Amino acid sequence: MTDNIRTIFNRIAPVYDQLNDWLSLGQHHVWKEMTAKWSVAKPGDTSLDLCCGSGDLSFRLARRVGRNGQVYGVDFSSQLLEIAKKRCQSQYPQPKITWVEADVLSLPFEDNQFDAATMGYGLRNVTDIQRSLKELHRVLKAGAKAAILDFHRPSNPQLRAFQQWYLGNLVVPIANNLGLKEEYAYISPSLDRFPTGNEQREIARQVGFAAATHYPIANGMMGVLVITKA
Ligand SMILES: C[S@@+](CC[C@H](N)C(=O)[O-])C[C@H]1O[C@@H](n2cnc3c(N)ncnc32)[C@H](O)[C@@H]1O
């Protein structure tokens, strides 16, 4: 299962950024900016971007932590990490971003290292959400926050119907034109299985986070889980 997910993201890598822009009409940049802000990363912090992909959230963290801070972007797709590195070289001449190829279910970091963390569209893709949040909890310092952005199923039935129509009738056909139909068809079933905001909060509390709030955004079609380690 893990290998399947990695293969999907390696195949998507060449068109990933372009597709995100088209499919969200550029809105994913706004949602990612909110996520970076809600991580409360500040100048000088050591921060972590889990499932960093091509680096959108890592770059936003880098701007927040500044020259005296550090960012670690972690992903298991070597192809997406290559794109992140290239973007980094062209956009940030002196970045403090370290790209780490690893599974977020088993992070190669000591306990209590990070002041802030983000994760964008990763939690829905990991094979074990509880374990992923537990690993995140382990590597955060006491008092640190993490902000986790992902799709969400809106409670309003009309909005949910729109979301299903959008995924089935826009996202999949556009991906099909690029030869990536199966890779994008996985979004809808993964969203069906994905815990609601309230359930995500509950899991976060179970693994040890002291506070957990889920903010619905984009009319509840997306959400940001903000969690704090005691
Ligand atoms: C939809 S992409 C999101 C990329 C980026 N965060 C963004 O928002 O644009 C999901 C990413 O999660 C990564 N991923 C999924 N499961 C993972 C795991 N167990 N360990 C590391 N990376 C994982 C994939 O390789 C992929 O890059």
The ligand as an SDF file (V2000), in Angstrom:
LIG
                    3D

 27 29  0  0  0  0  0  0  0  0999 V2000
   -0.9960   15.5760   -2.3030 C   0  0  0  0  0  0  0  0  0  0  0  0
    0.7310   15.6240   -2.0270 S   0  0  0  0  0  0  0  0  0  0  0  0
    0.9410   17.1110   -1.1020 C   0  0  0  0  0  0  0  0  0  0  0  0
    2.2640   17.7840   -1.3510 C   0  0  0  0  0  0  0  0  0  0  0  0
    2.4200   19.1580   -0.6850 C   0  0  0  0  0  0  0  0  0  0  0  0
    2.3580   19.0760    0.7530 N   0  0  0  0  0  0  0  0  0  0  0  0
    1.3700   20.1290   -1.1730 C   0  0  0  0  0  0  0  0  0  0  0  0
    0.5020   20.4820   -0.3790 O   0  0  0  0  0  0  0  0  0  0  0  0
    1.4230   20.5190   -2.3380 O   0  0  0  0  0  0  0  0  0  0  0  0
    0.9220   14.3760   -0.7870 C   0  0  0  0  0  0  0  0  0  0  0  0
    2.3700   14.0620   -0.5020 C   0  0  0  0  0  0  0  0  0  0  0  0
    2.4380   13.1400    0.5730 O   0  0  0  0  0  0  0  0  0  0  0  0
    3.5280   12.2800    0.3580 C   0  0  0  0  0  0  0  0  0  0  0  0
    3.3430   11.1120    1.2220 N   0  0  0  0  0  0  0  0  0  0  0  0
    2.2460   10.3280    1.3460 C   0  0  0  0  0  0  0  0  0  0  0  0
    2.4320    9.3950    2.2950 N   0  0  0  0  0  0  0  0  0  0  0  0
    3.6860    9.6020    2.7970 C   0  0  0  0  0  0  0  0  0  0  0  0
    4.4710    8.9800    3.7960 C   0  0  0  0  0  0  0  0  0  0  0  0
    3.9910    7.9270    4.5010 N   0  0  0  0  0  0  0  0  0  0  0  0
    5.7000    9.4540    4.0510 N   0  0  0  0  0  0  0  0  0  0  0  0
    6.2100   10.5050    3.3420 C   0  0  0  0  0  0  0  0  0  0  0  0
    5.5140   11.1450    2.3700 N   0  0  0  0  0  0  0  0  0  0  0  0
    4.2770   10.6980    2.1000 C   0  0  0  0  0  0  0  0  0  0  0  0
    3.4800   12.0210   -1.1360 C   0  0  0  0  0  0  0  0  0  0  0  0
    4.6950   11.5410   -1.6600 O   0  0  0  0  0  0  0  0  0  0  0  0
    3.1140   13.4110   -1.6600 C   0  0  0  0  0  0  0  0  0  0  0  0
    4.2400   14.1770   -1.9570 O   0  0  0  0  0  0  0  0  0  0  0  0
  1  2  1  0
  2  3  1  0
  2 10  1  0
  3  4  1  0
  4  5  1  0
  5  6  1  0
  5  7  1  0
  7  8  2  0
  7  9  1  0
 10 11  1  0
 11 12  1  0
 11 26  1  0
 12 13  1  0
 13 14  1  0
 13 24  1  0
 14 15  1  0
 14 23  1  0
 15 16  2  0
 16 17  1  0
 17 18  1  0
 17 23  2  0
 18 19  1  0
 18 20  2  0
 20 21  1  0
 21 22  2  0
 22 23  1  0
 24 25  1  0
 24 26  1  0
 26 27  1  0
M  CHG  2   2   1   9  -1
M  END
$$$$
